[in-house]
Amino acid sequence: MTKSLLGHSKDLGDNFIIRRVLPALEKRSVGPFVFFDHFGPVPVVTGEELVVRAHPHIGLATITFLYDGVITHRDSLGVEMDIRPNETNWMVAGNGIVHSERSKFDPKYEVLEGIQTWIALPKEKEQMEPSFQHLSESEIPVWKGNGVTLRLLGGKFLELESKAIVHSPLFYADIDLKMESDPIEWNLGSEEEAGLYLSRGAIESNGESYTMGSMILFEKGTKVTFKAKQNSRLMLLGGEPLKEKRHLYWNFVSTDQTLIDQAKVRWAKDEFPKVPGETDRIPLPG
């Protein structure tokens, strides 16, 4: 029987709903991916549907990808960047970064919906300097088959290579799948595992049916195989599994609990770098 995860819904406030898939009790990570959130769809009326005040990160890279809507990213490096559908924001936290995220009204879009993932940095790079990279739709490589469009958001897959600067072997892709498409079968490398998340529609994999909110898990060296039952949108993620255990607390990820404890103190004492123009920030939990 194929293993799978089912995301659980969480209200971030003001009826802004997300579906969290990773981490899960059954599976803490897929490749280097330790966090996976599907947010929305939320109707955009005022443009203030998503307000995430300034908050810190360490030891990870965050990746934001949108299906609909616009989000403005601001961070302590001085970056201010709008992200729109089929674009990505890659933010490497390293030894510490602070950012905020706010939805923005745009008459082109009636809803806000997207995916945010976290990648744990390799142990030797957890304390690297923070950075930010935005990739426009035209900068993202595309593979097309019969009824299938795959956008490679990060890493290497199907002889494509993303411009995203990554720090461990991985792949991350958006897949648009039409009902009339041929069945898909892709081989994973001997050291690669994968997750296939269903954002919209319905598919079948290894004789089992899946609908929105499911992530199908594929073990190292196996085949990613699926076929459409409806027009569908999926996210494929994976790579080499993490070699060391990761501690996760709030927005902090590390192989060393001491670094997380130090980050707690730094945030409580307001010692992280500031986001220009941001005066409000999220306090430590509890």
Contacts in CASP RR format, 6 or more apart in sequence:
PFRMAT RR
TARGET T0000
AUTHOR 0000-0000-0000
METHOD contacts of the structure
MODEL  1
MTKSLLGHSKDLGDNFIIRRVLPALEKRSVGPFVFFDHFGPVPVVTGEEL
VVRAHPHIGLATITFLYDGVITHRDSLGVEMDIRPNETNWMVAGNGIVHS
ERSKFDPKYEVLEGIQTWIALPKEKEQMEPSFQHLSESEIPVWKGNGVTL
RLLGGKFLELESKAIVHSPLFYADIDLKMESDPIEWNLGSEEEAGLYLSR
GAIESNGESYTMGSMILFEKGTKVTFKAKQNSRLMLLGGEPLKEKRHLYW
NFVSTDQTLIDQAKVRWAKDEFPKVPGETDRIPLPG
1 208 0 8 1.000
2 205 0 8 1.000
2 206 0 8 1.000
2 208 0 8 1.000
2 216 0 8 1.000
2 217 0 8 1.000
2 218 0 8 1.000
3 26 0 8 1.000
3 27 0 8 1.000
3 216 0 8 1.000
3 217 0 8 1.000
4 208 0 8 1.000
4 210 0 8 1.000
4 214 0 8 1.000
4 215 0 8 1.000
4 216 0 8 1.000
4 217 0 8 1.000
5 21 0 8 1.000
5 22 0 8 1.000
5 24 0 8 1.000
5 26 0 8 1.000
5 27 0 8 1.000
5 214 0 8 1.000
5 215 0 8 1.000
5 217 0 8 1.000
6 21 0 8 1.000
6 213 0 8 1.000
6 214 0 8 1.000
6 215 0 8 1.000
7 19 0 8 1.000
7 20 0 8 1.000
7 21 0 8 1.000
7 24 0 8 1.000
7 38 0 8 1.000
7 213 0 8 1.000
7 214 0 8 1.000
7 215 0 8 1.000
8 19 0 8 1.000
8 20 0 8 1.000
9 17 0 8 1.000
9 18 0 8 1.000
9 19 0 8 1.000
10 17 0 8 1.000
10 18 0 8 1.000
10 19 0 8 1.000
10 20 0 8 1.000
11 17 0 8 1.000
12 18 0 8 1.000
12 39 0 8 1.000
14 49 0 8 1.000
15 42 0 8 1.000
16 39 0 8 1.000
16 40 0 8 1.000
16 42 0 8 1.000
16 49 0 8 1.000
16 50 0 8 1.000
17 39 0 8 1.000
17 40 0 8 1.000
17 42 0 8 1.000
18 37 0 8 1.000
18 38 0 8 1.000
18 39 0 8 1.000
18 40 0 8 1.000
19 37 0 8 1.000
19 38 0 8 1.000
19 39 0 8 1.000
19 213 0 8 1.000
20 36 0 8 1.000
20 37 0 8 1.000
21 36 0 8 1.000
21 37 0 8 1.000
21 38 0 8 1.000
21 197 0 8 1.000
21 213 0 8 1.000
21 215 0 8 1.000
22 28 0 8 1.000
22 29 0 8 1.000
22 30 0 8 1.000
22 33 0 8 1.000
22 34 0 8 1.000
22 35 0 8 1.000
22 36 0 8 1.000
22 117 0 8 1.000
22 215 0 8 1.000
23 29 0 8 1.000
23 34 0 8 1.000
23 35 0 8 1.000
23 248 0 8 1.000
27 217 0 8 1.000
28 34 0 8 1.000
28 246 0 8 1.000
29 120 0 8 1.000
29 241 0 8 1.000
29 242 0 8 1.000
29 246 0 8 1.000
30 36 0 8 1.000
30 193 0 8 1.000
30 194 0 8 1.000
30 195 0 8 1.000
30 215 0 8 1.000
30 217 0 8 1.000
30 237 0 8 1.000
30 238 0 8 1.000
30 239 0 8 1.000
31 170 0 8 1.000
31 192 0 8 1.000
31 193 0 8 1.000
31 194 0 8 1.000
31 237 0 8 1.000
31 238 0 8 1.000
31 239 0 8 1.000
31 240 0 8 1.000
31 241 0 8 1.000
31 242 0 8 1.000
32 119 0 8 1.000
32 120 0 8 1.000
32 122 0 8 1.000
32 168 0 8 1.000
32 170 0 8 1.000
32 238 0 8 1.000
32 239 0 8 1.000
32 240 0 8 1.000
32 241 0 8 1.000
32 242 0 8 1.000
33 117 0 8 1.000
33 118 0 8 1.000
33 119 0 8 1.000
33 120 0 8 1.000
33 170 0 8 1.000
33 172 0 8 1.000
33 237 0 8 1.000
33 238 0 8 1.000
34 60 0 8 1.000
34 118 0 8 1.000
34 119 0 8 1.000
34 120 0 8 1.000
34 242 0 8 1.000
34 246 0 8 1.000
34 248 0 8 1.000
34 253 0 8 1.000
35 60 0 8 1.000
35 116 0 8 1.000
35 117 0 8 1.000
35 118 0 8 1.000
35 248 0 8 1.000
36 115 0 8 1.000
36 116 0 8 1.000
36 117 0 8 1.000
36 197 0 8 1.000
36 215 0 8 1.000
36 235 0 8 1.000
36 237 0 8 1.000
37 115 0 8 1.000
37 116 0 8 1.000
37 117 0 8 1.000
38 113 0 8 1.000
38 114 0 8 1.000
38 115 0 8 1.000
38 197 0 8 1.000
38 199 0 8 1.000
38 213 0 8 1.000
39 50 0 8 1.000
39 112 0 8 1.000
39 113 0 8 1.000
39 114 0 8 1.000
39 115 0 8 1.000
39 116 0 8 1.000
40 111 0 8 1.000
40 112 0 8 1.000
40 113 0 8 1.000
40 114 0 8 1.000
41 67 0 8 1.000
41 68 0 8 1.000
41 111 0 8 1.000
41 112 0 8 1.000
41 113 0 8 1.000
42 49 0 8 1.000
42 50 0 8 1.000
42 111 0 8 1.000
42 112 0 8 1.000
42 113 0 8 1.000
43 49 0 8 1.000
43 110 0 8 1.000
43 111 0 8 1.000
44 69 0 8 1.000
44 103 0 8 1.000
44 105 0 8 1.000
44 106 0 8 1.000
44 109 0 8 1.000
44 110 0 8 1.000
44 111 0 8 1.000
44 112 0 8 1.000
46 105 0 8 1.000
47 103 0 8 1.000
47 104 0 8 1.000
47 105 0 8 1.000
48 102 0 8 1.000
48 103 0 8 1.000
49 103 0 8 1.000
49 112 0 8 1.000
50 71 0 8 1.000
50 101 0 8 1.000
50 102 0 8 1.000
50 103 0 8 1.000
50 112 0 8 1.000
51 102 0 8 1.000
51 103 0 8 1.000
52 100 0 8 1.000
52 101 0 8 1.000
52 102 0 8 1.000
52 282 0 8 1.000
53 100 0 8 1.000
53 278 0 8 1.000
53 280 0 8 1.000
53 281 0 8 1.000
53 282 0 8 1.000
54 98 0 8 1.000
54 99 0 8 1.000
54 100 0 8 1.000
54 274 0 8 1.000
54 275 0 8 1.000
54 278 0 8 1.000
54 280 0 8 1.000
54 281 0 8 1.000
54 282 0 8 1.000
55 98 0 8 1.000
55 99 0 8 1.000
55 100 0 8 1.000
55 251 0 8 1.000
55 281 0 8 1.000
55 282 0 8 1.000
56 93 0 8 1.000
56 96 0 8 1.000
56 97 0 8 1.000
56 98 0 8 1.000
56 251 0 8 1.000
56 252 0 8 1.000
56 263 0 8 1.000
56 266 0 8 1.000
56 267 0 8 1.000
56 272 0 8 1.000
57 91 0 8 1.000
57 93 0 8 1.000
57 94 0 8 1.000
57 96 0 8 1.000
57 97 0 8 1.000
57 98 0 8 1.000
57 99 0 8 1.000
57 251 0 8 1.000
57 252 0 8 1.000
57 253 0 8 1.000
58 93 0 8 1.000
58 94 0 8 1.000
58 95 0 8 1.000
58 96 0 8 1.000
58 97 0 8 1.000
58 126 0 8 1.000
58 251 0 8 1.000
58 252 0 8 1.000
58 253 0 8 1.000
58 254 0 8 1.000
58 259 0 8 1.000
58 260 0 8 1.000
58 263 0 8 1.000
59 93 0 8 1.000
59 94 0 8 1.000
59 95 0 8 1.000
59 96 0 8 1.000
59 120 0 8 1.000
59 121 0 8 1.000
59 126 0 8 1.000
59 127 0 8 1.000
59 252 0 8 1.000
59 253 0 8 1.000
59 254 0 8 1.000
59 259 0 8 1.000
60 92 0 8 1.000
60 93 0 8 1.000
60 94 0 8 1.000
60 118 0 8 1.000
60 119 0 8 1.000
60 120 0 8 1.000
60 121 0 8 1.000
60 253 0 8 1.000
61 90 0 8 1.000
61 91 0 8 1.000
61 92 0 8 1.000
61 93 0 8 1.000
61 118 0 8 1.000
61 119 0 8 1.000
61 121 0 8 1.000
61 166 0 8 1.000
61 167 0 8 1.000
62 89 0 8 1.000
62 90 0 8 1.000
62 91 0 8 1.000
62 93 0 8 1.000
62 116 0 8 1.000
62 117 0 8 1.000
62 118 0 8 1.000
62 119 0 8 1.000
63 88 0 8 1.000
63 89 0 8 1.000
63 90 0 8 1.000
63 91 0 8 1.000
63 116 0 8 1.000
63 117 0 8 1.000
63 118 0 8 1.000
63 119 0 8 1.000
63 153 0 8 1.000
63 154 0 8 1.000
63 164 0 8 1.000
63 172 0 8 1.000
64 71 0 8 1.000
64 73 0 8 1.000
64 83 0 8 1.000
64 88 0 8 1.000
64 89 0 8 1.000
64 91 0 8 1.000
64 101 0 8 1.000
64 114 0 8 1.000
64 115 0 8 1.000
64 116 0 8 1.000
65 86 0 8 1.000
65 87 0 8 1.000
65 88 0 8 1.000
65 114 0 8 1.000
65 115 0 8 1.000
65 116 0 8 1.000
65 153 0 8 1.000
65 174 0 8 1.000
65 235 0 8 1.000
66 83 0 8 1.000
66 84 0 8 1.000
66 85 0 8 1.000
66 86 0 8 1.000
66 87 0 8 1.000
66 112 0 8 1.000
66 113 0 8 1.000
66 114 0 8 1.000
67 85 0 8 1.000
67 113 0 8 1.000
67 114 0 8 1.000
67 115 0 8 1.000
67 199 0 8 1.000
67 233 0 8 1.000
68 85 0 8 1.000
68 109 0 8 1.000
68 110 0 8 1.000
68 111 0 8 1.000
68 112 0 8 1.000
68 113 0 8 1.000
68 114 0 8 1.000
69 84 0 8 1.000
69 85 0 8 1.000
69 103 0 8 1.000
69 104 0 8 1.000
69 106 0 8 1.000
69 108 0 8 1.000
69 109 0 8 1.000
69 111 0 8 1.000
69 112 0 8 1.000
69 113 0 8 1.000
70 82 0 8 1.000
70 83 0 8 1.000
70 84 0 8 1.000
70 103 0 8 1.000
70 104 0 8 1.000
70 105 0 8 1.000
70 106 0 8 1.000
70 109 0 8 1.000
70 112 0 8 1.000
71 82 0 8 1.000
71 83 0 8 1.000
71 101 0 8 1.000
71 102 0 8 1.000
71 103 0 8 1.000
71 104 0 8 1.000
71 112 0 8 1.000
72 80 0 8 1.000
72 81 0 8 1.000
72 82 0 8 1.000
72 83 0 8 1.000
72 101 0 8 1.000
72 102 0 8 1.000
72 103 0 8 1.000
72 104 0 8 1.000
73 79 0 8 1.000
73 80 0 8 1.000
73 81 0 8 1.000
73 82 0 8 1.000
73 83 0 8 1.000
73 89 0 8 1.000
73 91 0 8 1.000
73 99 0 8 1.000
73 100 0 8 1.000
73 101 0 8 1.000
73 132 0 8 1.000
74 80 0 8 1.000
74 99 0 8 1.000
74 100 0 8 1.000
74 275 0 8 1.000
74 276 0 8 1.000
74 277 0 8 1.000
74 278 0 8 1.000
75 91 0 8 1.000
75 97 0 8 1.000
75 98 0 8 1.000
75 99 0 8 1.000
75 100 0 8 1.000
75 130 0 8 1.000
75 132 0 8 1.000
75 275 0 8 1.000
76 97 0 8 1.000
76 98 0 8 1.000
76 99 0 8 1.000
76 130 0 8 1.000
76 272 0 8 1.000
76 273 0 8 1.000
76 274 0 8 1.000
76 275 0 8 1.000
76 276 0 8 1.000
77 97 0 8 1.000
77 130 0 8 1.000
77 131 0 8 1.000
77 132 0 8 1.000
78 275 0 8 1.000
78 276 0 8 1.000
79 132 0 8 1.000
81 89 0 8 1.000
81 132 0 8 1.000
81 134 0 8 1.000
82 104 0 8 1.000
83 89 0 8 1.000
83 134 0 8 1.000
84 106 0 8 1.000
84 137 0 8 1.000
85 109 0 8 1.000
85 137 0 8 1.000
86 137 0 8 1.000
86 140 0 8 1.000
86 151 0 8 1.000
86 174 0 8 1.000
87 134 0 8 1.000
87 135 0 8 1.000
87 136 0 8 1.000
87 137 0 8 1.000
87 140 0 8 1.000
88 134 0 8 1.000
88 135 0 8 1.000
88 140 0 8 1.000
88 153 0 8 1.000
88 154 0 8 1.000
88 164 0 8 1.000
89 132 0 8 1.000
89 133 0 8 1.000
89 134 0 8 1.000
90 132 0 8 1.000
90 133 0 8 1.000
90 134 0 8 1.000
90 135 0 8 1.000
90 164 0 8 1.000
90 165 0 8 1.000
91 97 0 8 1.000
91 99 0 8 1.000
91 130 0 8 1.000
91 131 0 8 1.000
91 132 0 8 1.000
91 133 0 8 1.000
92 121 0 8 1.000
92 128 0 8 1.000
92 130 0 8 1.000
92 131 0 8 1.000
92 132 0 8 1.000
92 165 0 8 1.000
92 167 0 8 1.000
93 121 0 8 1.000
93 130 0 8 1.000
94 121 0 8 1.000
94 125 0 8 1.000
94 126 0 8 1.000
94 127 0 8 1.000
94 128 0 8 1.000
94 129 0 8 1.000
94 130 0 8 1.000
95 126 0 8 1.000
95 127 0 8 1.000
95 128 0 8 1.000
95 129 0 8 1.000
95 130 0 8 1.000
96 130 0 8 1.000
96 263 0 8 1.000
96 272 0 8 1.000
96 273 0 8 1.000
97 130 0 8 1.000
97 273 0 8 1.000
98 272 0 8 1.000
98 273 0 8 1.000
98 274 0 8 1.000
98 275 0 8 1.000
98 278 0 8 1.000
98 281 0 8 1.000
99 275 0 8 1.000
100 275 0 8 1.000
100 278 0 8 1.000
103 112 0 8 1.000
114 199 0 8 1.000
115 197 0 8 1.000
115 199 0 8 1.000
115 235 0 8 1.000
117 172 0 8 1.000
117 237 0 8 1.000
118 253 0 8 1.000
119 166 0 8 1.000
119 168 0 8 1.000
119 170 0 8 1.000
120 242 0 8 1.000
120 246 0 8 1.000
120 253 0 8 1.000
121 128 0 8 1.000
121 167 0 8 1.000
121 168 0 8 1.000
121 253 0 8 1.000
122 167 0 8 1.000
122 168 0 8 1.000
123 243 0 8 1.000
123 244 0 8 1.000
123 255 0 8 1.000
125 167 0 8 1.000
126 254 0 8 1.000
126 255 0 8 1.000
126 256 0 8 1.000
126 259 0 8 1.000
127 259 0 8 1.000
128 167 0 8 1.000
131 165 0 8 1.000
133 164 0 8 1.000
133 165 0 8 1.000
135 153 0 8 1.000
135 162 0 8 1.000
135 163 0 8 1.000
135 164 0 8 1.000
139 163 0 8 1.000
140 151 0 8 1.000
140 152 0 8 1.000
140 153 0 8 1.000
140 162 0 8 1.000
140 163 0 8 1.000
141 151 0 8 1.000
141 152 0 8 1.000
141 160 0 8 1.000
141 161 0 8 1.000
141 162 0 8 1.000
142 149 0 8 1.000
142 150 0 8 1.000
142 151 0 8 1.000
142 152 0 8 1.000
142 160 0 8 1.000
143 149 0 8 1.000
143 150 0 8 1.000
143 152 0 8 1.000
143 158 0 8 1.000
143 160 0 8 1.000
144 150 0 8 1.000
145 181 0 8 1.000
145 182 0 8 1.000
146 180 0 8 1.000
146 181 0 8 1.000
146 182 0 8 1.000
147 177 0 8 1.000
147 178 0 8 1.000
147 180 0 8 1.000
147 181 0 8 1.000
147 182 0 8 1.000
148 175 0 8 1.000
148 176 0 8 1.000
148 177 0 8 1.000
148 178 0 8 1.000
148 181 0 8 1.000
148 182 0 8 1.000
148 184 0 8 1.000
149 175 0 8 1.000
149 176 0 8 1.000
150 157 0 8 1.000
150 158 0 8 1.000
150 160 0 8 1.000
150 173 0 8 1.000
150 174 0 8 1.000
150 175 0 8 1.000
150 176 0 8 1.000
150 236 0 8 1.000
151 173 0 8 1.000
151 174 0 8 1.000
151 175 0 8 1.000
151 176 0 8 1.000
152 158 0 8 1.000
152 160 0 8 1.000
152 161 0 8 1.000
152 162 0 8 1.000
152 171 0 8 1.000
152 172 0 8 1.000
152 173 0 8 1.000
153 162 0 8 1.000
153 164 0 8 1.000
153 172 0 8 1.000
153 173 0 8 1.000
153 174 0 8 1.000
154 162 0 8 1.000
154 164 0 8 1.000
154 166 0 8 1.000
154 170 0 8 1.000
154 171 0 8 1.000
154 172 0 8 1.000
154 173 0 8 1.000
155 161 0 8 1.000
155 162 0 8 1.000
155 164 0 8 1.000
155 166 0 8 1.000
155 169 0 8 1.000
155 170 0 8 1.000
155 171 0 8 1.000
155 172 0 8 1.000
156 162 0 8 1.000
156 169 0 8 1.000
156 171 0 8 1.000
157 171 0 8 1.000
157 173 0 8 1.000
157 186 0 8 1.000
157 236 0 8 1.000
158 186 0 8 1.000
162 172 0 8 1.000
168 239 0 8 1.000
168 240 0 8 1.000
169 191 0 8 1.000
169 192 0 8 1.000
169 239 0 8 1.000
169 240 0 8 1.000
170 237 0 8 1.000
170 238 0 8 1.000
170 239 0 8 1.000
170 240 0 8 1.000
171 192 0 8 1.000
171 194 0 8 1.000
171 236 0 8 1.000
171 237 0 8 1.000
171 238 0 8 1.000
171 239 0 8 1.000
172 235 0 8 1.000
172 236 0 8 1.000
172 237 0 8 1.000
172 238 0 8 1.000
173 235 0 8 1.000
173 236 0 8 1.000
173 237 0 8 1.000
174 233 0 8 1.000
174 234 0 8 1.000
174 235 0 8 1.000
175 232 0 8 1.000
175 233 0 8 1.000
175 234 0 8 1.000
175 235 0 8 1.000
175 236 0 8 1.000
176 233 0 8 1.000
177 184 0 8 1.000
177 203 0 8 1.000
177 228 0 8 1.000
177 231 0 8 1.000
177 232 0 8 1.000
177 233 0 8 1.000
177 234 0 8 1.000
178 228 0 8 1.000
178 231 0 8 1.000
179 228 0 8 1.000
179 229 0 8 1.000
179 230 0 8 1.000
179 231 0 8 1.000
180 228 0 8 1.000
181 227 0 8 1.000
181 228 0 8 1.000
182 227 0 8 1.000
183 225 0 8 1.000
183 226 0 8 1.000
183 227 0 8 1.000
184 224 0 8 1.000
184 225 0 8 1.000
184 226 0 8 1.000
184 227 0 8 1.000
185 223 0 8 1.000
185 224 0 8 1.000
185 225 0 8 1.000
186 223 0 8 1.000
186 224 0 8 1.000
186 225 0 8 1.000
187 221 0 8 1.000
187 223 0 8 1.000
187 224 0 8 1.000
188 194 0 8 1.000
188 218 0 8 1.000
188 220 0 8 1.000
188 221 0 8 1.000
188 222 0 8 1.000
188 223 0 8 1.000
188 224 0 8 1.000
189 220 0 8 1.000
189 221 0 8 1.000
190 220 0 8 1.000
190 221 0 8 1.000
191 220 0 8 1.000
191 221 0 8 1.000
191 239 0 8 1.000
191 240 0 8 1.000
191 241 0 8 1.000
192 220 0 8 1.000
192 221 0 8 1.000
192 238 0 8 1.000
192 239 0 8 1.000
192 240 0 8 1.000
193 217 0 8 1.000
193 218 0 8 1.000
193 219 0 8 1.000
193 220 0 8 1.000
193 221 0 8 1.000
193 238 0 8 1.000
193 239 0 8 1.000
193 241 0 8 1.000
194 217 0 8 1.000
194 218 0 8 1.000
194 224 0 8 1.000
194 236 0 8 1.000
194 237 0 8 1.000
194 238 0 8 1.000
194 239 0 8 1.000
195 215 0 8 1.000
195 216 0 8 1.000
195 217 0 8 1.000
195 218 0 8 1.000
195 224 0 8 1.000
195 236 0 8 1.000
195 237 0 8 1.000
195 238 0 8 1.000
196 205 0 8 1.000
196 215 0 8 1.000
196 216 0 8 1.000
196 218 0 8 1.000
196 224 0 8 1.000
196 226 0 8 1.000
196 234 0 8 1.000
196 235 0 8 1.000
196 236 0 8 1.000
197 213 0 8 1.000
197 214 0 8 1.000
197 215 0 8 1.000
197 234 0 8 1.000
197 235 0 8 1.000
197 236 0 8 1.000
197 237 0 8 1.000
198 210 0 8 1.000
198 211 0 8 1.000
198 212 0 8 1.000
198 213 0 8 1.000
198 214 0 8 1.000
198 215 0 8 1.000
198 216 0 8 1.000
198 232 0 8 1.000
198 233 0 8 1.000
198 234 0 8 1.000
199 212 0 8 1.000
199 213 0 8 1.000
199 232 0 8 1.000
199 233 0 8 1.000
199 234 0 8 1.000
199 235 0 8 1.000
200 212 0 8 1.000
200 231 0 8 1.000
200 232 0 8 1.000
200 233 0 8 1.000
201 211 0 8 1.000
201 212 0 8 1.000
201 229 0 8 1.000
201 230 0 8 1.000
201 231 0 8 1.000
201 232 0 8 1.000
201 233 0 8 1.000
202 209 0 8 1.000
202 210 0 8 1.000
202 211 0 8 1.000
202 212 0 8 1.000
202 228 0 8 1.000
202 229 0 8 1.000
202 230 0 8 1.000
202 232 0 8 1.000
203 209 0 8 1.000
203 210 0 8 1.000
203 226 0 8 1.000
203 227 0 8 1.000
203 228 0 8 1.000
203 229 0 8 1.000
203 230 0 8 1.000
203 232 0 8 1.000
203 234 0 8 1.000
204 210 0 8 1.000
204 226 0 8 1.000
204 227 0 8 1.000
204 229 0 8 1.000
205 216 0 8 1.000
205 225 0 8 1.000
205 226 0 8 1.000
205 227 0 8 1.000
206 225 0 8 1.000
209 229 0 8 1.000
210 216 0 8 1.000
216 226 0 8 1.000
218 224 0 8 1.000
220 241 0 8 1.000
224 236 0 8 1.000
226 234 0 8 1.000
244 255 0 8 1.000
245 255 0 8 1.000
246 253 0 8 1.000
246 254 0 8 1.000
246 255 0 8 1.000
247 253 0 8 1.000
247 254 0 8 1.000
247 255 0 8 1.000
247 256 0 8 1.000
247 257 0 8 1.000
247 260 0 8 1.000
249 260 0 8 1.000
249 264 0 8 1.000
250 284 0 8 1.000
250 285 0 8 1.000
252 259 0 8 1.000
252 260 0 8 1.000
252 263 0 8 1.000
252 264 0 8 1.000
254 260 0 8 1.000
264 284 0 8 1.000
265 271 0 8 1.000
266 272 0 8 1.000
267 284 0 8 1.000
268 284 0 8 1.000
END
